[in-house]
Amino acid sequence: MSCAAHLTRRDLSRNLAILSLASLVHAAGALGTRAAQRRPVVGFHADAPWLDPSGCDLPFHPPAGLGTVVPDRESLLRLGHFL
């Protein structure tokens, strides 16, 4: 006599339903944590900045090199003459 476990159709369908439910719960949990980690980002649409509260848009990063140079006193005085 064989020691193999006998699996009925009812057992198979029950096990399949439990596994399907477990995988759906796991997938929903993974999506929920990913959405909870998103933060609002500032993006651009039609050349205008806008706040995307869902965090799905690509965040705007200013180009490198802008705003890194501090003008000296002489440059500010010259600029004052043109204003």
JODAQUI-V548481 format. One record per pair of residues at least 12 apart in sequence whose C-alpha atoms are under 7 Angstrom apart, sorted by the first residue. I is the first residue (numbers start at 1). GAP is how many residues later the second one is. Records with the same first field share a line. If there is no record, write none. Layout:
I = GAP ; GAP
This chain:
38 = 16 ; 17
39 = 15 ; 16
40 = 12 ; 13 ; 14 ; 15
41 = 12 ; 14 ; 16 ; 18
42 = 17 ; 18
43 = 14 ; 15 ; 16 ; 17
